[in-house]
Amino acid sequence: MEHLDYLLSGALGLALAACSGFRVFVPLLAAALAYRTGYLTPAAGFAWLGSWPAVAVLGTATVAEILGYYVPVVDNLLDTITGPAAFIAGTILMTSALPDMPPMLRWGLGVLAGGGAAGIIQTGTSLLRAGSTVTTAGLGNPVLATLENLLALVGTVLGLLLPLLTAGLALAGVVWVLVRLRHWRQRRAARRAGLMAQADGR
């Protein structure tokens, strides 16, 4: 297999994995349909992902997840559940897209690249929802949920059609989230230091 094939497969896996950070089951369902129809060929050991039972289960889960984010309180509860679920989904999506290679290398890339990208993006969306819940009393959460749904759907479609472009955008998104998380931690540390200084002054 040529290097371009490896690059395209890796980009496809990364793009779908990143989208699972927005919605866990949307890219999984898309991958299942792509494998079921023969649009994509899964890596060895992942033929189950293209089975009709998998498509049915993932389809039901996709609808439930999308609707659940429009229910107050449930949306924040889902964030706690989808954290580890996004990591697992990202790992599966990345690993199933990679071509034949040693299993340890394939799973290693799946965990680090796929699971890592999904986990970072999901962390970013969870923090945004928590901030929206505090600042808008939850009124802004449906808007955020709609944006996440669109990003998951459009990103997944683009990932299947234009994997290199979408993978590049996914990497940019991961970097953006990491930068924002760093700034948030710095601000929190500075605020804590300020409060401690005030307490000592008293």
MOKA-V485770 format. One record per residue. N is the residue number from 1. RES is the residue in three letters. SS is DSSP state (helix for helix, strand for strand, loop for the rest). PHI is phi in radians with two decimals (none if undefined). Layout:
BEGIN
N,RES,SS,PHI ; N,RES,SS,PHI
END
This chain:
BEGIN
1,MET,loop,none ; 2,GLU,loop,-1.32 ; 3,HIS,helix,-1.07 ; 4,LEU,helix,-1.09 ; 5,ASP,helix,-1.11 ; 6,TYR,helix,-1.11 ; 7,LEU,helix,-1.10 ; 8,LEU,helix,-1.14 ; 9,SER,helix,-1.12 ; 10,GLY,helix,-1.12 ; 11,ALA,helix,-1.13 ; 12,LEU,helix,-1.07 ; 13,GLY,helix,-1.08 ; 14,LEU,helix,-1.17 ; 15,ALA,helix,-1.09 ; 16,LEU,helix,-1.17 ; 17,ALA,helix,-1.09 ; 18,ALA,helix,-1.08 ; 19,CYS,helix,-1.14 ; 20,SER,loop,-1.23 ; 21,GLY,loop,-1.28 ; 22,PHE,loop,-1.53 ; 23,ARG,loop,-2.46 ; 24,VAL,helix,-1.08 ; 25,PHE,helix,-1.64 ; 26,VAL,helix,-1.05 ; 27,PRO,helix,-1.19 ; 28,LEU,helix,-1.11 ; 29,LEU,helix,-1.11 ; 30,ALA,helix,-1.09 ; 31,ALA,helix,-1.12 ; 32,ALA,helix,-1.07 ; 33,LEU,helix,-1.17 ; 34,ALA,helix,-1.13 ; 35,TYR,helix,-1.26 ; 36,ARG,helix,-1.13 ; 37,THR,helix,-1.48 ; 38,GLY,loop,1.52 ; 39,TYR,loop,-1.12 ; 40,LEU,loop,-2.21 ; 41,THR,loop,-1.96 ; 42,PRO,loop,-1.26 ; 43,ALA,loop,-1.18 ; 44,ALA,loop,-1.00 ; 45,GLY,loop,1.62 ; 46,PHE,loop,-2.06 ; 47,ALA,helix,-1.11 ; 48,TRP,helix,-1.04 ; 49,LEU,helix,-1.17 ; 50,GLY,helix,-1.72 ; 51,SER,loop,-1.42 ; 52,TRP,helix,-1.10 ; 53,PRO,helix,-1.02 ; 54,ALA,helix,-1.12 ; 55,VAL,helix,-1.08 ; 56,ALA,helix,-1.13 ; 57,VAL,helix,-1.14 ; 58,LEU,helix,-1.19 ; 59,GLY,helix,-1.11 ; 60,THR,helix,-1.12 ; 61,ALA,helix,-1.13 ; 62,THR,helix,-1.11 ; 63,VAL,helix,-1.08 ; 64,ALA,helix,-1.11 ; 65,GLU,helix,-1.16 ; 66,ILE,helix,-1.06 ; 67,LEU,helix,-1.19 ; 68,GLY,helix,-1.06 ; 69,TYR,loop,-1.31 ; 70,TYR,loop,-1.73 ; 71,VAL,loop,-1.76 ; 72,PRO,loop,-0.97 ; 73,VAL,loop,1.28 ; 74,VAL,helix,-1.08 ; 75,ASP,helix,-1.09 ; 76,ASN,helix,-1.22 ; 77,LEU,helix,-1.14 ; 78,LEU,helix,-1.07 ; 79,ASP,helix,-1.06 ; 80,THR,helix,-1.23 ; 81,ILE,helix,-1.43 ; 82,THR,helix,-1.35 ; 83,GLY,helix,-1.00 ; 84,PRO,helix,-1.16 ; 85,ALA,helix,-1.12 ; 86,ALA,helix,-1.13 ; 87,PHE,helix,-1.07 ; 88,ILE,helix,-1.14 ; 89,ALA,helix,-1.09 ; 90,GLY,helix,-1.05 ; 91,THR,helix,-1.11 ; 92,ILE,helix,-1.11 ; 93,LEU,helix,-1.11 ; 94,MET,helix,-1.17 ; 95,THR,helix,-1.16 ; 96,SER,helix,-1.24 ; 97,ALA,helix,-1.53 ; 98,LEU,loop,-1.28 ; 99,PRO,loop,-1.30 ; 100,ASP,loop,-1.04 ; 101,MET,loop,-2.81 ; 102,PRO,loop,-0.93 ; 103,PRO,helix,-0.92 ; 104,MET,helix,-1.10 ; 105,LEU,helix,-1.19 ; 106,ARG,helix,-1.11 ; 107,TRP,helix,-1.22 ; 108,GLY,helix,-1.08 ; 109,LEU,helix,-1.15 ; 110,GLY,helix,-1.08 ; 111,VAL,helix,-1.21 ; 112,LEU,helix,-1.24 ; 113,ALA,helix,-1.43 ; 114,GLY,helix,-1.20 ; 115,GLY,helix,-1.11 ; 116,GLY,helix,-1.11 ; 117,ALA,helix,-1.09 ; 118,ALA,helix,-1.10 ; 119,GLY,helix,-1.14 ; 120,ILE,helix,-1.15 ; 121,ILE,helix,-1.16 ; 122,GLN,helix,-1.13 ; 123,THR,helix,-1.08 ; 124,GLY,helix,-1.09 ; 125,THR,helix,-1.18 ; 126,SER,helix,-1.13 ; 127,LEU,helix,-1.16 ; 128,LEU,helix,-1.10 ; 129,ARG,helix,-1.19 ; 130,ALA,helix,-1.09 ; 131,GLY,helix,-1.14 ; 132,SER,helix,-1.14 ; 133,THR,helix,-1.10 ; 134,VAL,helix,-1.28 ; 135,THR,helix,-1.43 ; 136,THR,helix,-2.06 ; 137,ALA,loop,1.02 ; 138,GLY,loop,1.53 ; 139,LEU,loop,-1.19 ; 140,GLY,loop,-1.51 ; 141,ASN,helix,-1.11 ; 142,PRO,helix,-1.07 ; 143,VAL,helix,-1.14 ; 144,LEU,helix,-1.11 ; 145,ALA,helix,-1.09 ; 146,THR,helix,-1.11 ; 147,LEU,helix,-1.09 ; 148,GLU,helix,-1.12 ; 149,ASN,helix,-1.05 ; 150,LEU,helix,-1.12 ; 151,LEU,helix,-1.11 ; 152,ALA,helix,-1.14 ; 153,LEU,helix,-1.21 ; 154,VAL,helix,-1.15 ; 155,GLY,helix,-1.09 ; 156,THR,helix,-1.15 ; 157,VAL,helix,-1.09 ; 158,LEU,helix,-1.11 ; 159,GLY,helix,-1.07 ; 160,LEU,helix,-1.29 ; 161,LEU,helix,-1.62 ; 162,LEU,loop,-2.29 ; 163,PRO,helix,-1.10 ; 164,LEU,helix,-1.14 ; 165,LEU,helix,-1.09 ; 166,THR,helix,-1.17 ; 167,ALA,helix,-1.11 ; 168,GLY,helix,-1.10 ; 169,LEU,helix,-1.13 ; 170,ALA,helix,-1.12 ; 171,LEU,helix,-1.09 ; 172,ALA,helix,-1.09 ; 173,GLY,helix,-1.12 ; 174,VAL,helix,-1.10 ; 175,VAL,helix,-1.08 ; 176,TRP,helix,-1.05 ; 177,VAL,helix,-1.10 ; 178,LEU,helix,-1.10 ; 179,VAL,helix,-1.12 ; 180,ARG,helix,-1.12 ; 181,LEU,helix,-1.11 ; 182,ARG,helix,-1.11 ; 183,HIS,helix,-1.10 ; 184,TRP,helix,-1.10 ; 185,ARG,helix,-1.17 ; 186,GLN,helix,-1.12 ; 187,ARG,helix,-1.14 ; 188,ARG,helix,-1.15 ; 189,ALA,helix,-1.14 ; 190,ALA,helix,-1.15 ; 191,ARG,helix,-1.11 ; 192,ARG,helix,-1.13 ; 193,ALA,helix,-1.11 ; 194,GLY,helix,-1.12 ; 195,LEU,helix,-1.15 ; 196,MET,helix,-1.17 ; 197,ALA,helix,-1.14 ; 198,GLN,helix,-1.11 ; 199,ALA,helix,-1.10 ; 200,ASP,helix,-1.16 ; 201,GLY,helix,-1.16 ; 202,ARG,loop,-1.34
END
